Amino acid sequence: MSGRAIAWTLALPATLLVVLALGLPVLATFLTTLTSEGGAVANYSGFFTSAFRRTVLWRTFEVAAITTLLSVLIGFATAWVVAKAPGQLKSLLIIAAVFPLLTGAVVRSFAWMVILGKNGILNGLLLKVGAIAEPLSMLYTEGAVIVAMVYLFVPLMVLTLVGVLEAIPQDLTEAAASLGATPAAAFRQVVLPLAVPGLIVGAVLVFTGAFTSYVTPQLLGGERQMMMGTFLYQQAMITFDWPRASTIAAIMTVVTLVTVWAMSRLARRLNPVAG
Amino acid sequence: MARVHPVLGAFAVLVFALLLAPLVIIIGASVSDTTFLTFPPQGLTLHWFERLFEIAAFRRTMITSFLLAVGGTGLSLLIGIPAAYALARWRGGLPAFLPNVFVLPVLIPEIVLGFSLMKSVATGLGLPIIAALLVGHAVLVLPYCVRVVGASLNQFDFSIEEAAVSLGCPRWRAFFSVVLPNVRAGVIAAFILAFITSINDVSVSIFLTGPGVSTLPIQILAHMEQFFDPVIASVSVLLMLVTVGVMAIVEFTLGLTFLTK
């Protein structure tokens, strides 16, 4: 057998799995939005003319954007400290970040239900110290979803950025300092530009993850704070409106792909090493 | 050690405290001798763990989830490793877009994959629930298998394999006794990432589970809808123990710093 034939034989089963279990089904979902009753125009204009559906889409954008911004800021500051920590402490901090990361979204979102609930821990604490007289309704608000999502994504951001920061040679900042740069200037002109591509990669992971998430909006937002993921589930499995569910799925997919494509282009353009 | 501004240091301490506090709260709530979820625990009991194992649906879904994670990951490695090997060894003989095909399961939102699989494969083809779940989880974790093993293979010097073959070793044996042992770390890493993804998965499973067959995370969500009791905390602690186990395996085989690379 020629090398080419062997290569194809070996790669075929995995290729077939992706094509049959992902490519064709997702394509079928897109086709549903074009061919179902009324066609593409009815499905997509129906989505964008409904005030409720526009609200869901907008809320999803908003939650994902705020989550990304907060995760980037918190993650970067934390990763900075972790990257500079001495050996033993650094390993410990990495373990402390990996543990929540590997614990599932169900467990981590559930924890915030216990904390933010009407009879939850935070309300109990605030009542005890007399800061409030009545328990606050914190659950099923946009704020609750954002808090839980930031909690979900900060470990991912920290671990991604520790890798990025460690890859920046120490010599560079030392060289900048010996050439008279203040620490702030060295950070702004040397470290930050080198970290930007990694920051963008991390931000894309968080944004697309938040935009398409299901568990956290379901548990902390509920029906009241419907987001695209929970909306898709509701349309598909509760109202059984598959054309509408397909339309939501198609919009989510397009937003994800466009974000990844645009941001990876931006990351390449801003990469000072690749020029 | 390089200087870290004390304010920044204090901020990082706060972040880590907030990262771990919710998990500590769950552990506390799981041993509380109350019928509601509370922290700090009032009294100390393992009753809620006992109760967890008394519920047949939890027992069943724990087994299903474990078998599904092992099966889906196994299947994915079984076809992913040959694909990664082909890509590393004969890159020129394969179309340039092929590596991107294996990234698709990461690019397409999980929930869209779950919905589409339900529509086309589970309902459309009438595949049994467990088979649909297996296919769904296998495709979901395939990127880890192909890319993580592939990263290891790219570090491998294929002239060693050629040496074995030219000395008369059959190709398949050269693969198993020369190539595979050298990319062991990649295979372990892929297995772990895939296993943890599969065992925690909701977005794909929630569309594919059905009467009689469910997975643990889906069962937790179902239980939560009816009872918001410490049983959920106890099953959460159990899942955290799985995480601890997985981290121990990573530490002993690869070192945890592997996860920042």
Interface residues (C-beta under 8 A of the other chain):
Chain A: G3 R4 I6 A7 W8 L10 A11 P13 A14 T15 L17 V18 V19 A21 L22 G23 L24 P25 V26 A28 T29 T32 I74 A77 T78 W80 V81 V82 K84 A85 P86 S91 L93 I94 I95 A96 A97 V98 F99 P100 L102 T103 G104 A105 V106 V107 R108 F110 A111 W112 M113 V114 I115 G117 N119 I121 G124 Y151 V154 P155 V158 L159 T160 V162 G163 E166 Q170 T208 F211 T212 S213 Y214 V215 Q218 L219 G229 L232 Y233 A236 M237 W242 A245 S246 A249 M252 T253 T256 L257 V260
Chain B: M1 A2 R3 V4 L8 G9 F11 A12 V15 F16 L18 L19 L20 P22 L23 I25 I26 A29 F36 L37 T38 F39 I79 G80 P82 A83 Y85 A86 L87 R89 W90 G93 L94 L98 V101 F102 L104 P105 L107 I108 P109 E110 I111 V112 L113 F115 S116 L117 M118 K119 S120 V121 G124 V135 G136 A138 V139 L142 V146 I196 I199 N200 V202 S203 I206 F207 P217 I220 L221 M224 F228 I232 A233 S236 L239 M240 T243 V244 V246 M247 L256 T257 L259 T260 K261
